[in-house]
Structure formats: structure tokens, C-alpha cells
Amino acid sequence: MAEDDCEKSIKGPKGLATQDVTYVEVVLDTWRDARTWSARHTEDGRWREVRGYNLDGIDLWLEQAPATTAWLADRLGKAQPGVRSLESWWTDIWLRSTRIPLDRVVVLAGREKAAADFSALLSTGRSVITLGGDLRPNEVCGFVAVALNRKAFRSAGAASLGRR
């Protein structure tokens, strides 16, 4: 199967030359010679590099990357109970909880320094961070969502985050 897929691929994505692309084959089954297969196809020079992953390798990787596991489960329509991405929480919970959608600009109004301080505290590796203030639980979650994802929210633009 991997051999056939690799042989059929004659171009890289978006028309890139294969010598400029890493070819990745994922077989969600037992594939004992994935490393040998990858090394052999990398040596032939058709692709910049060839990587082969089997079910055991993917499973091990997902065990070590819980955020990726949650993302993948959500993408496959098998979201884990109690786990939600910031983006889906923002659009499905936060924006729907307000009569007029309150975008990131409103959530951070007067709290830019608090958001920067919160982000700085997160980078210290502290296991417990206490937030205070006169906020309801959903408002705290909104602040945390924007503080955690300020760069993404800035690039998406306030208008797109205000949509319901």
C-alpha cells in the first residue's frame, strides 16, 4: 500500500518539485518495516526526505501530545467529553452568551496589561494561577481565552471574532 502511494505521487503539493518536499506516509495498521521503507525511499533521492509512520508510532505520539489528540478527535467528529478548543468555546459559548457579540477588543478593554501579566505568569510554569476581580465565571473564561490566544485573535481581526 505505502509503495503504491509513493510511486503514484509524481509531484509535490502545489506543483513543488519532489526534491523540495518531504513525503509522509501514514499507515494506521501494523507496518513493521516503516523505518527501512523510509530510509530506502529517502536514499533514492526522488523526495527530499521520506517518512513512514505506523499505528504504533502515531499512538505513541498522540499519547505524548494531549492537545493534538484533542484537536484530532474534534476534527474527526469524536470530541472528547469535557474538552473543547478555545476557538469552539469562543464561537459556541462566549459569543452566544452575549446579546451583542463582545469581541476580543471589548473583553480586553482596560485589561491589556492584565492579559500580558497573565501570559507572563503562564510562561513561568506555575501550576496554579489565581485570577480575581468582579467577573462572572464565563467572563473569566473569556478573558483567559483572549489572553491565551491574543496573537491569533489579532491576526483574525476583531470583526471575525464578533460574528455569531
N, C-alpha and C positions, 0 to 999 in steps of 0.2 A: 504494500500500500504506500509506504513512505517513498519507496523507489519510484513508483509510478507518478506520484505527485511531483516529486523533484524533477523528473525527466520531462513532465508536461510543462513545467514553468520555464518559459523561454525568455521572459522579460521581468524586470523588477517592477515594483509598483510605480505608477505614474510614468511609465516608459523609461525608468532609470536603467542603466546598464547593470547587468547581473554582477559584474565585478565590483560595483559600488554598493552592493546590498548584502545584508546578512539574511540568509534563507533559514526560516524556522519551521520545523515540522513537529507537530504535537500529535501524539497517538495516545488516546485515552484508553489504553489497554496495556497488557504486558508487552514490552518490547525490549528484549534482553540486549540487543546489540546497538542500542541507540548511540552510544559513545563512539563505537567503532564505525558505524554508518556515518556519523557526523564528521569524524576525522577523515575518512576516505573521501567524502564529497568536498570537504574543505581543501584537501590536497589537490584535487583535480583542477582547482582554480577557476571554475565556472562562476562561483559566487565568492564574495569577499570572505565569508565565513558561513558554515552550515552548522546549525544546532538542531539536535533532536531531543525531545522530551517525551518521557513515557508517563503513564498514570502514576507510578510511584513518585517520580520527581515532581510532578505537579501537586500531588497530595502533600508531599513534604513542604514544598514551597508555600502552599496555602496555609498549612499549619503554622508556619513561621510568620505569616503576613495576614493577621486577622482583618485589617482594614480592607485589603484586597479581596479576601474571602467574602466579606460582607458586600462589597461592591459587585463582585461577580455573581453572587447569589441574587442580588437585586436585579442585575441585568438579565439573568436567566429566568426571572419571574419566580424565584424561590427565596424571597427575602426572609431573613432570619427574624424570628419573633423578638420584638423589643429593640431591633437595630434599624436605624434609618440614617440616610446620608444627610448632611447639612442642607444640601440643595433641595431634597424632597421635603425635609422638615420645613424649610423656609417657604416653599411654594404651597405645600399641602396644609400646613398647620398655621404658621405665622401670618402669612398674607391673608388667609381666610378668616383669621381671628379678629381682624380689624375691619371696621365698616369702610374706611378709606384705606387702601393698602399703604402701609407705612414702610417705605423703603429704607435702605441702609443709612441714607443721609439723615433721616428722621431718628432712627434708632441710635445713631451715634451723636446726635446733636448735643453739643456740650460735653461729650464723653470721649472725645478722641484721645485725650491723654490717658484716661482710664483704660481704654482699649489697648493702647501701646504698653501701658504698665502691665496689664493682664497678659499680653503676648510675651513680654519680657519675663514675667514670673513663670510662664509655661516652659520657657527655654531653660530654666534652672533645674528642671527635673523634679521639682517638689511634687509629692504625691497628693497633697491636699492644698487647695487654694480656696479661701473663703471670700465670697462676694457679698457685699452688703449694700444697703440703700433701700429706698422706698419703692421697690419694684415687686410686681406680681411674678409668680414663677415663670409664666410664658415670656414676660418681658426680660427676665434674666436670661432665659434661653435665647431670645432674640439678640441680646447684647453679646452673648458668648458666640453665637453663630456668626455675627458680623465681625467680631474681634478675631475669631479664628480664621475667617476667610476674607479679610479685608482686601487683599491683593486681587483675588478672584472677583469680588464684588466690584472693585474699582474698574477692572477690565471689562466686566459685563455691562457696566453702566447702571446708574440708578433707575433709569426708565424700565429696563428689562426686569429688574427685581421688583418693580412695583406692580407688574401685571399679575392678575389673578389666574 
